[in-house]
Amino acid sequence: MIIDIHAHLGCDVVFDEEQSEEQLITSYYEHNIHGAIVQPYICRPYLEDTRQIHNRIYELTKNKDKRFWGMASINPHFKAEDYDKEAVRCIKELGFVGLKITPIAHAVHPSSKDALHTFEIARALNVPLMIHTGAGVPFSDPISVINAIESFKDVIVVLAHAGSEMHNQQATFIAKKYENVYLEPSWVGVIGLEKMVQQVGCGKIMFSSDSINNIPVELAKYRSVIKNQNDLNKVFALNAIEIYKLTI
């Protein structure tokens, strides 16, 4: 079984990317992926646009061909009451399994006041918080997350892209130091992934593609580095099921 914990749907106004429901489903059939945790591409910074793409993801979770779960991505700079209302709606009403911050697109430092409120909501709703790391320094440097992690050691934090190729050493250091931090190493090279496996173990690493175009590369990367099938099972699905409390 393979679960992609970082997939996107919709139109991204920051990076001019777009991905449809049909493209996701077709690609997952092609590469024998069981399902995915789907989050919005970065929409325009309006509450109504945010609600609309979350509703679209919710409709995708009803799909009978592949298994999908939602992850909410809400601009941390929205008014606190608006952020809270949409987060609660996504988790409690739509059944989403996590929250996401994208520092490079949301223009937010992950340990700033507005970002810390996101940690508070993740704690209150008892869901993991995924944070984009890598492209977009200094805000997206994994080290920028440390102050928040120190204050919220009871919140599960998933470092998306695990610092990417440039900053994966920092991400690995943080995951090794903090029990509540996990790594999602999409776009990290083979050597970087190999060092993560050696330093933090396969119990702290989860597979993702970030883009359907990246699926075959990511699959090959893990199969090249991890030879033990039990470890591959952890990375490909078992860790995600446990961390995000997925119903299979």
PELIN-V951107 format. One record per pair of residues at least 24 apart in sequence whose C-alpha atoms are under 10 Angstrom apart, sorted by the first residue. I is the first residue (numbers start at 1). J is the second residue. D is the distance in whole Angstrom. If there is no record, write none. Layout:
i->I j->J d->D
i->I j->J d->D
This chain:
i->1 j->32 d->8
i->1 j->33 d->7
i->1 j->34 d->6
i->1 j->35 d->9
i->1 j->232 d->10
i->1 j->233 d->7
i->1 j->234 d->10
i->1 j->236 d->7
i->1 j->237 d->6
i->1 j->238 d->9
i->2 j->28 d->10
i->2 j->31 d->10
i->2 j->32 d->8
i->2 j->33 d->5
i->2 j->34 d->5
i->2 j->35 d->7
i->2 j->36 d->9
i->2 j->207 d->8
i->2 j->208 d->9
i->2 j->219 d->10
i->2 j->232 d->9
i->2 j->233 d->8
i->2 j->234 d->10
i->2 j->235 d->9
i->2 j->236 d->5
i->2 j->237 d->5
i->2 j->238 d->9
i->2 j->240 d->10
i->3 j->28 d->10
i->3 j->32 d->10
i->3 j->33 d->6
i->3 j->34 d->6
i->3 j->35 d->5
i->3 j->36 d->5
i->3 j->37 d->8
i->3 j->67 d->9
i->3 j->68 d->9
i->3 j->206 d->9
i->3 j->207 d->7
i->3 j->208 d->8
i->3 j->209 d->10
i->3 j->235 d->9
i->3 j->236 d->6
i->3 j->237 d->5
i->3 j->238 d->9
i->3 j->239 d->10
i->3 j->240 d->7
i->3 j->241 d->9
i->4 j->28 d->9
i->4 j->33 d->7
i->4 j->34 d->8
i->4 j->35 d->6
i->4 j->36 d->4
i->4 j->37 d->6
i->4 j->38 d->8
i->4 j->68 d->9
i->4 j->184 d->10
i->4 j->206 d->8
i->4 j->207 d->6
i->4 j->208 d->4
i->4 j->209 d->6
i->4 j->210 d->8
i->4 j->215 d->9
i->4 j->236 d->8
i->4 j->237 d->8
i->4 j->240 d->9
i->5 j->35 d->9
i->5 j->36 d->6
i->5 j->37 d->5
i->5 j->38 d->7
i->5 j->39 d->9
i->5 j->68 d->10
i->5 j->69 d->9
i->5 j->70 d->10
i->5 j->71 d->9
i->5 j->130 d->10
i->5 j->160 d->9
i->5 j->184 d->8
i->5 j->206 d->7
i->5 j->207 d->7
i->5 j->208 d->5
i->5 j->209 d->8
i->5 j->210 d->8
i->5 j->236 d->9
i->5 j->237 d->9
i->5 j->240 d->7
i->5 j->241 d->10
i->5 j->244 d->9
i->6 j->36 d->7
i->6 j->37 d->6
i->6 j->38 d->6
i->6 j->39 d->7
i->6 j->71 d->9
i->6 j->130 d->9
i->6 j->160 d->8
i->6 j->161 d->9
i->6 j->184 d->8
i->6 j->186 d->9
i->6 j->206 d->9
i->6 j->207 d->8
i->6 j->208 d->5
i->6 j->209 d->6
i->6 j->210 d->5
i->6 j->211 d->8
i->7 j->35 d->10
i->7 j->36 d->6
i->7 j->37 d->6
i->7 j->38 d->5
i->7 j->39 d->6
i->7 j->40 d->8
i->7 j->41 d->9
i->7 j->68 d->10
i->7 j->70 d->10
i->7 j->71 d->9
i->7 j->208 d->7
i->7 j->209 d->7
i->7 j->210 d->5
i->7 j->211 d->6
i->7 j->212 d->8
i->8 j->36 d->9
i->8 j->37 d->9
i->8 j->38 d->5
i->8 j->39 d->5
i->8 j->40 d->5
i->8 j->41 d->5
i->8 j->42 d->9
i->8 j->57 d->9
i->8 j->70 d->10
i->8 j->71 d->10
i->8 j->209 d->9
i->8 j->210 d->7
i->8 j->211 d->7
i->8 j->212 d->9
i->9 j->38 d->7
i->9 j->39 d->6
i->9 j->40 d->5
i->9 j->41 d->6
i->9 j->42 d->9
i->9 j->53 d->8
i->9 j->54 d->9
i->9 j->56 d->8
i->9 j->57 d->7
i->9 j->60 d->9
i->9 j->211 d->10
i->10 j->39 d->9
i->10 j->40 d->6
i->10 j->41 d->6
i->10 j->42 d->8
i->10 j->43 d->8
i->10 j->53 d->7
i->10 j->54 d->10
i->10 j->56 d->8
i->10 j->57 d->9
i->11 j->40 d->8
i->11 j->41 d->6
i->11 j->42 d->7
i->11 j->43 d->7
i->11 j->44 d->9
i->11 j->53 d->9
i->12 j->40 d->8
i->12 j->41 d->5
i->12 j->42 d->5
i->12 j->43 d->6
i->12 j->44 d->8
i->12 j->105 d->10
i->13 j->41 d->8
i->13 j->42 d->6
i->13 j->43 d->6
i->13 j->44 d->6
i->13 j->45 d->10
i->13 j->105 d->9
i->14 j->41 d->9
i->14 j->42 d->7
i->14 j->43 d->8
i->14 j->44 d->9
i->14 j->104 d->9
i->14 j->105 d->7
i->14 j->106 d->10
i->15 j->41 d->9
i->15 j->42 d->8
i->15 j->105 d->9
i->16 j->41 d->9
i->16 j->42 d->9
i->17 j->41 d->8
i->17 j->42 d->9
i->17 j->211 d->10
i->18 j->42 d->10
i->18 j->211 d->10
i->19 j->211 d->8
i->19 j->212 d->8
i->21 j->56 d->9
i->21 j->57 d->9
i->21 j->59 d->10
i->21 j->60 d->7
i->21 j->63 d->10
i->22 j->60 d->10
i->23 j->212 d->8
i->24 j->66 d->9
i->24 j->211 d->9
i->24 j->212 d->7
i->25 j->60 d->10
i->25 j->63 d->9
i->25 j->65 d->8
i->25 j->66 d->7
i->25 j->67 d->10
i->25 j->68 d->10
i->25 j->212 d->10
i->26 j->66 d->10
i->26 j->212 d->10
i->27 j->212 d->6
i->27 j->213 d->9
i->27 j->215 d->8
i->27 j->216 d->10
i->28 j->65 d->10
i->28 j->66 d->8
i->28 j->212 d->8
i->28 j->215 d->9
i->29 j->65 d->9
i->29 j->66 d->8
i->30 j->215 d->10
i->30 j->216 d->10
i->31 j->212 d->10
i->31 j->215 d->8
i->31 j->216 d->7
i->31 j->219 d->9
i->33 j->66 d->8
i->33 j->67 d->9
i->33 j->215 d->9
i->33 j->236 d->9
i->33 j->237 d->10
i->34 j->65 d->9
i->34 j->66 d->6
i->34 j->67 d->6
i->34 j->68 d->9
i->34 j->236 d->10
i->34 j->237 d->9
i->34 j->248 d->10
i->35 j->61 d->10
i->35 j->65 d->9
i->35 j->66 d->5
i->35 j->67 d->4
i->35 j->68 d->5
i->35 j->69 d->8
i->35 j->237 d->10
i->35 j->248 d->10
i->36 j->61 d->9
i->36 j->66 d->8
i->36 j->67 d->7
i->36 j->68 d->5
i->36 j->69 d->6
i->36 j->70 d->8
i->36 j->208 d->9
i->36 j->209 d->10
i->36 j->237 d->10
i->36 j->240 d->10
i->37 j->61 d->9
i->37 j->67 d->9
i->37 j->68 d->6
i->37 j->69 d->5
i->37 j->70 d->6
i->37 j->71 d->6
i->37 j->96 d->9
i->37 j->97 d->8
i->37 j->98 d->9
i->37 j->208 d->9
i->37 j->240 d->9
i->37 j->244 d->9
i->37 j->246 d->10
i->38 j->68 d->7
i->38 j->69 d->6
i->38 j->70 d->5
i->38 j->71 d->6
i->38 j->72 d->9
i->38 j->96 d->9
i->38 j->97 d->10
i->38 j->98 d->10
i->38 j->210 d->10
i->39 j->69 d->9
i->39 j->70 d->6
i->39 j->71 d->5
i->39 j->72 d->6
i->39 j->73 d->6
i->39 j->96 d->9
i->39 j->98 d->9
i->39 j->99 d->9
i->39 j->100 d->8
i->39 j->210 d->10
i->40 j->70 d->9
i->40 j->71 d->8
i->40 j->72 d->7
i->40 j->73 d->6
i->40 j->74 d->9
i->40 j->100 d->9
i->41 j->73 d->8
i->41 j->105 d->10
i->42 j->73 d->8
i->42 j->74 d->9
i->42 j->75 d->9
i->42 j->102 d->9
i->42 j->105 d->7
i->42 j->106 d->8
i->43 j->73 d->9
i->43 j->74 d->9
i->43 j->75 d->10
i->43 j->105 d->10
i->44 j->75 d->10
i->45 j->74 d->9
i->45 j->75 d->7
i->45 j->77 d->9
i->45 j->78 d->8
i->45 j->105 d->10
i->45 j->106 d->9
i->46 j->74 d->10
i->46 j->75 d->9
i->46 j->78 d->8
i->47 j->74 d->8
i->47 j->75 d->9
i->47 j->78 d->8
i->47 j->79 d->10
i->47 j->82 d->8
i->47 j->83 d->9
i->47 j->86 d->8
i->50 j->74 d->7
i->50 j->75 d->9
i->50 j->86 d->9
i->51 j->86 d->7
i->51 j->87 d->10
i->51 j->89 d->9
i->51 j->90 d->9
i->54 j->86 d->9
i->54 j->89 d->10
i->54 j->90 d->7
i->54 j->94 d->9
i->54 j->96 d->9
i->55 j->90 d->9
i->55 j->94 d->8
i->57 j->94 d->9
i->57 j->96 d->9
i->58 j->90 d->9
i->58 j->93 d->10
i->58 j->94 d->6
i->58 j->95 d->8
i->58 j->96 d->8
i->59 j->94 d->9
i->61 j->94 d->9
i->61 j->95 d->9
i->61 j->96 d->9
i->67 j->247 d->10
i->67 j->248 d->8
i->68 j->96 d->10
i->68 j->246 d->10
i->69 j->94 d->10
i->69 j->95 d->8
i->69 j->96 d->6
i->69 j->97 d->7
i->69 j->98 d->9
i->69 j->244 d->10
i->69 j->246 d->8
i->69 j->247 d->9
i->70 j->94 d->8
i->70 j->95 d->7
i->70 j->96 d->4
i->70 j->97 d->6
i->70 j->98 d->7
i->70 j->99 d->9
i->71 j->95 d->9
i->71 j->96 d->5
i->71 j->97 d->6
i->71 j->98 d->5
i->71 j->99 d->6
i->71 j->100 d->7
i->71 j->127 d->10
i->71 j->128 d->10
i->71 j->129 d->9
i->71 j->130 d->9
i->72 j->96 d->7
i->72 j->97 d->8
i->72 j->98 d->6
i->72 j->99 d->5
i->72 j->100 d->6
i->72 j->101 d->9
i->72 j->129 d->10
i->72 j->130 d->10
i->73 j->98 d->9
i->73 j->99 d->6
i->73 j->100 d->5
i->73 j->101 d->6
i->73 j->102 d->8
i->73 j->106 d->10
i->73 j->129 d->10
i->73 j->130 d->9
i->74 j->99 d->8
i->74 j->100 d->7
i->74 j->101 d->7
i->74 j->102 d->9
i->74 j->106 d->9
i->74 j->118 d->9
i->75 j->100 d->9
i->75 j->101 d->8
i->75 j->102 d->8
i->75 j->103 d->10
i->75 j->105 d->9
i->75 j->106 d->6
i->75 j->107 d->9
i->75 j->108 d->9
i->75 j->114 d->9
i->75 j->115 d->9
i->75 j->118 d->9
i->76 j->100 d->10
i->76 j->101 d->8
i->76 j->102 d->9
i->76 j->103 d->9
i->76 j->106 d->7
i->76 j->107 d->9
i->76 j->108 d->7
i->76 j->109 d->10
i->76 j->110 d->10
i->76 j->112 d->10
i->76 j->113 d->9
i->76 j->114 d->6
i->76 j->115 d->6
i->76 j->116 d->9
i->76 j->117 d->8
i->76 j->118 d->7
i->77 j->106 d->8
i->77 j->107 d->9
i->77 j->108 d->8
i->77 j->113 d->10
i->77 j->114 d->6
i->77 j->115 d->8
i->77 j->117 d->10
i->77 j->118 d->10
i->78 j->114 d->9
i->79 j->114 d->9
i->80 j->114 d->8
i->80 j->117 d->8
i->80 j->118 d->9
i->80 j->121 d->10
i->83 j->117 d->9
i->83 j->118 d->8
i->83 j->121 d->9
i->84 j->117 d->9
i->84 j->118 d->9
i->84 j->120 d->10
i->84 j->121 d->7
i->84 j->122 d->10
i->87 j->118 d->9
i->87 j->121 d->8
i->87 j->122 d->9
i->87 j->125 d->9
i->88 j->121 d->8
i->88 j->122 d->10
i->88 j->124 d->10
i->88 j->125 d->7
i->91 j->122 d->10
i->91 j->125 d->7
i->91 j->126 d->10
i->91 j->127 d->8
i->92 j->125 d->8
i->96 j->127 d->9
i->96 j->244 d->10
i->96 j->246 d->10
i->97 j->125 d->10
i->97 j->126 d->9
i->97 j->127 d->6
i->97 j->128 d->8
i->97 j->129 d->10
i->97 j->243 d->10
i->97 j->244 d->6
i->97 j->245 d->8
i->97 j->246 d->8
i->98 j->122 d->8
i->98 j->125 d->9
i->98 j->126 d->9
i->98 j->127 d->5
i->98 j->128 d->5
i->98 j->129 d->6
i->98 j->130 d->7
i->98 j->156 d->10
i->98 j->243 d->10
i->98 j->244 d->7
i->98 j->245 d->10
i->99 j->125 d->10
i->99 j->127 d->7
i->99 j->128 d->6
i->99 j->129 d->5
i->99 j->130 d->6
i->99 j->131 d->9
i->99 j->157 d->10
i->100 j->128 d->9
i->100 j->129 d->6
i->100 j->130 d->5
i->100 j->131 d->6
i->100 j->132 d->8
i->100 j->157 d->10
i->100 j->158 d->9
i->100 j->160 d->9
i->101 j->129 d->8
i->101 j->130 d->6
i->101 j->131 d->5
i->101 j->132 d->6
i->101 j->133 d->10
i->101 j->160 d->10
i->102 j->130 d->8
i->102 j->131 d->6
i->102 j->132 d->5
i->102 j->133 d->8
i->102 j->136 d->9
i->102 j->139 d->9
i->102 j->140 d->8
i->102 j->160 d->9
i->103 j->131 d->8
i->103 j->132 d->7
i->103 j->133 d->8
i->103 j->134 d->10
i->103 j->135 d->9
i->103 j->136 d->7
i->103 j->137 d->9
i->103 j->138 d->9
i->103 j->139 d->6
i->103 j->140 d->6
i->103 j->141 d->9
i->104 j->132 d->8
i->104 j->133 d->9
i->104 j->134 d->9
i->104 j->135 d->7
i->104 j->136 d->5
i->104 j->137 d->8
i->104 j->138 d->9
i->104 j->139 d->7
i->104 j->140 d->6
i->105 j->132 d->9
i->105 j->136 d->8
i->105 j->140 d->10
i->107 j->136 d->9
i->107 j->139 d->8
i->107 j->140 d->10
i->108 j->139 d->7
i->108 j->140 d->9
i->109 j->137 d->10
i->109 j->138 d->8
i->109 j->139 d->5
i->109 j->140 d->8
i->109 j->141 d->10
i->109 j->144 d->7
i->109 j->145 d->8
i->110 j->139 d->7
i->110 j->140 d->8
i->110 j->141 d->9
i->110 j->142 d->9
i->110 j->143 d->10
i->110 j->144 d->6
i->110 j->145 d->5
i->110 j->146 d->9
i->110 j->147 d->9
i->110 j->148 d->7
i->110 j->149 d->10
i->111 j->139 d->9
i->111 j->143 d->10
i->111 j->144 d->6
i->111 j->145 d->6
i->111 j->146 d->7
i->111 j->147 d->6
i->111 j->148 d->5
i->111 j->149 d->8
i->111 j->150 d->10
i->111 j->151 d->10
i->112 j->139 d->10
i->112 j->144 d->9
i->112 j->145 d->9
i->112 j->147 d->9
i->112 j->148 d->8
i->113 j->148 d->10
i->115 j->145 d->10
i->115 j->148 d->8
i->116 j->145 d->10
i->116 j->147 d->10
i->116 j->148 d->6
i->116 j->149 d->10
i->116 j->151 d->9
i->116 j->152 d->9
i->119 j->148 d->8
i->119 j->149 d->9
i->119 j->151 d->9
i->119 j->152 d->7
i->119 j->154 d->10
i->119 j->155 d->7
i->119 j->156 d->9
i->119 j->157 d->9
i->120 j->151 d->10
i->120 j->152 d->8
i->120 j->155 d->9
i->121 j->155 d->10
i->122 j->152 d->10
i->122 j->154 d->10
i->122 j->155 d->7
i->122 j->156 d->9
i->122 j->157 d->10
i->123 j->152 d->8
i->123 j->153 d->10
i->123 j->154 d->7
i->123 j->155 d->6
i->123 j->156 d->9
i->124 j->155 d->9
i->126 j->154 d->9
i->126 j->155 d->8
i->126 j->156 d->9
i->126 j->244 d->10
i->127 j->155 d->8
i->127 j->156 d->7
i->127 j->157 d->9
i->127 j->243 d->9
i->127 j->244 d->7
i->127 j->245 d->9
i->128 j->154 d->10
i->128 j->155 d->6
i->128 j->156 d->5
i->128 j->157 d->6
i->128 j->158 d->7
i->128 j->180 d->9
i->128 j->181 d->10
i->128 j->182 d->10
i->128 j->243 d->7
i->128 j->244 d->7
i->128 j->245 d->10
i->129 j->155 d->7
i->129 j->156 d->6
i->129 j->157 d->5
i->129 j->158 d->6
i->129 j->159 d->9
i->129 j->160 d->10
i->129 j->181 d->10
i->130 j->156 d->8
i->130 j->157 d->6
i->130 j->158 d->5
i->130 j->159 d->6
i->130 j->160 d->6
i->130 j->181 d->10
i->130 j->182 d->9
i->130 j->183 d->10
i->130 j->184 d->9
i->131 j->157 d->7
i->131 j->158 d->6
i->131 j->159 d->5
i->131 j->160 d->6
i->131 j->161 d->9
i->131 j->162 d->9
i->131 j->184 d->10
i->132 j->158 d->9
i->132 j->159 d->6
i->132 j->160 d->5
i->132 j->161 d->7
i->132 j->162 d->8
i->132 j->163 d->8
i->132 j->164 d->9
i->132 j->184 d->10
i->133 j->158 d->10
i->133 j->159 d->6
i->133 j->160 d->6
i->133 j->161 d->6
i->133 j->162 d->6
i->133 j->163 d->5
i->133 j->164 d->7
i->133 j->167 d->8
i->133 j->168 d->9
i->133 j->171 d->8
i->133 j->184 d->10
i->133 j->185 d->10
i->134 j->159 d->9
i->134 j->160 d->8
i->134 j->161 d->7
i->134 j->162 d->7
i->134 j->163 d->4
i->134 j->164 d->5
i->134 j->165 d->7
i->134 j->166 d->7
i->134 j->167 d->6
i->134 j->168 d->8
i->134 j->170 d->10
i->134 j->171 d->9
i->134 j->187 d->9
i->134 j->188 d->10
i->135 j->161 d->9
i->135 j->163 d->8
i->135 j->164 d->7
i->135 j->165 d->9
i->135 j->166 d->8
i->135 j->167 d->9
i->137 j->163 d->10
i->137 j->167 d->10
i->140 j->167 d->9
i->141 j->166 d->9
i->141 j->167 d->7
i->141 j->168 d->9
i->141 j->170 d->8
i->141 j->171 d->8
i->142 j->167 d->7
i->142 j->168 d->8
i->142 j->169 d->9
i->142 j->170 d->6
i->142 j->171 d->5
i->142 j->172 d->9
i->142 j->173 d->9
i->142 j->174 d->8
i->143 j->167 d->9
i->143 j->170 d->6
i->143 j->171 d->8
i->143 j->173 d->9
i->143 j->174 d->8
i->145 j->171 d->10
i->145 j->174 d->9
i->146 j->174 d->8
i->146 j->178 d->9
i->149 j->174 d->9
i->149 j->178 d->8
i->149 j->180 d->8
i->149 j->181 d->8
i->150 j->178 d->9
i->152 j->180 d->9
i->153 j->178 d->8
i->153 j->179 d->8
i->153 j->180 d->6
i->153 j->181 d->9
i->154 j->179 d->9
i->154 j->180 d->7
i->155 j->180 d->7
i->155 j->181 d->9
i->156 j->180 d->5
i->156 j->181 d->6
i->156 j->182 d->8
i->156 j->243 d->8
i->156 j->244 d->9
i->157 j->181 d->5
i->157 j->182 d->6
i->157 j->183 d->9
i->157 j->243 d->10
i->158 j->182 d->5
i->158 j->183 d->6
i->158 j->184 d->7
i->158 j->185 d->10
i->158 j->204 d->9
i->158 j->205 d->9
i->158 j->206 d->9
i->158 j->243 d->10
i->159 j->183 d->5
i->159 j->184 d->6
i->159 j->185 d->8
i->159 j->205 d->10
i->160 j->184 d->5
i->160 j->185 d->7
i->160 j->186 d->7
i->160 j->187 d->10
i->160 j->206 d->10
i->160 j->208 d->9
i->160 j->210 d->9
i->161 j->185 d->4
i->161 j->186 d->5
i->161 j->187 d->6
i->161 j->188 d->7
i->161 j->208 d->9
i->161 j->209 d->9
i->161 j->210 d->9
i->162 j->186 d->7
i->162 j->187 d->9
i->162 j->188 d->7
i->162 j->192 d->10
i->162 j->193 d->9
i->162 j->196 d->9
i->162 j->205 d->9
i->163 j->187 d->9
i->163 j->188 d->8
i->164 j->188 d->5
i->164 j->189 d->8
i->164 j->192 d->9
i->165 j->189 d->6
i->165 j->190 d->10
i->165 j->191 d->10
i->165 j->192 d->7
i->165 j->193 d->9
i->166 j->192 d->10
i->167 j->192 d->10
i->168 j->192 d->7
i->168 j->193 d->9
i->168 j->195 d->9
i->168 j->196 d->8
i->169 j->195 d->9
i->169 j->196 d->8
i->171 j->196 d->9
i->172 j->196 d->6
i->172 j->197 d->9
i->172 j->199 d->7
i->172 j->200 d->7
i->172 j->204 d->10
i->173 j->199 d->8
i->173 j->200 d->9
i->174 j->200 d->10
i->175 j->199 d->9
i->175 j->200 d->7
i->175 j->204 d->8
i->175 j->205 d->9
i->176 j->200 d->5
i->176 j->201 d->9
i->176 j->204 d->9
i->179 j->204 d->9
i->180 j->204 d->9
i->181 j->205 d->10
i->182 j->206 d->8
i->182 j->239 d->10
i->182 j->243 d->9
i->183 j->207 d->9
i->184 j->208 d->7
i->184 j->209 d->9
i->184 j->210 d->10
i->184 j->235 d->9
i->185 j->209 d->9
i->185 j->210 d->10
i->185 j->218 d->9
i->186 j->210 d->7
i->186 j->211 d->9
i->186 j->214 d->8
i->186 j->215 d->9
i->186 j->217 d->10
i->186 j->218 d->7
i->186 j->221 d->10
i->187 j->214 d->8
i->187 j->217 d->9
i->187 j->218 d->8
i->187 j->221 d->10
i->188 j->218 d->9
i->188 j->221 d->9
i->189 j->217 d->10
i->189 j->218 d->9
i->189 j->221 d->8
i->190 j->218 d->9
i->190 j->220 d->9
i->190 j->221 d->6
i->190 j->222 d->8
i->190 j->224 d->8
i->190 j->225 d->7
i->191 j->221 d->10
i->191 j->225 d->8
i->193 j->221 d->8
i->193 j->222 d->8
i->193 j->225 d->7
i->193 j->226 d->9
i->194 j->221 d->9
i->194 j->222 d->9
i->194 j->224 d->9
i->194 j->225 d->6
i->194 j->226 d->8
i->195 j->225 d->10
i->197 j->225 d->8
i->197 j->226 d->8
i->197 j->231 d->10
i->201 j->231 d->9
i->201 j->235 d->10
i->202 j->226 d->9
i->202 j->230 d->9
i->202 j->231 d->6
i->202 j->232 d->8
i->202 j->233 d->9
i->202 j->234 d->7
i->202 j->235 d->6
i->202 j->236 d->10
i->202 j->239 d->9
i->203 j->231 d->8
i->203 j->232 d->10
i->203 j->233 d->10
i->203 j->234 d->6
i->203 j->235 d->7
i->203 j->238 d->9
i->203 j->239 d->7
i->203 j->240 d->10
i->204 j->234 d->9
i->204 j->235 d->8
i->204 j->239 d->7
i->204 j->240 d->10
i->204 j->243 d->10
i->205 j->231 d->10
i->205 j->232 d->10
i->205 j->234 d->8
i->205 j->235 d->6
i->205 j->236 d->9
i->205 j->239 d->7
i->205 j->240 d->9
i->206 j->232 d->10
i->206 j->233 d->10
i->206 j->234 d->8
i->206 j->235 d->5
i->206 j->236 d->6
i->206 j->237 d->7
i->206 j->238 d->9
i->206 j->239 d->6
i->206 j->240 d->6
i->206 j->243 d->10
i->207 j->232 d->9
i->207 j->234 d->9
i->207 j->235 d->6
i->207 j->236 d->5
i->207 j->237 d->8
i->207 j->239 d->9
i->207 j->240 d->8
i->208 j->235 d->9
i->208 j->236 d->8
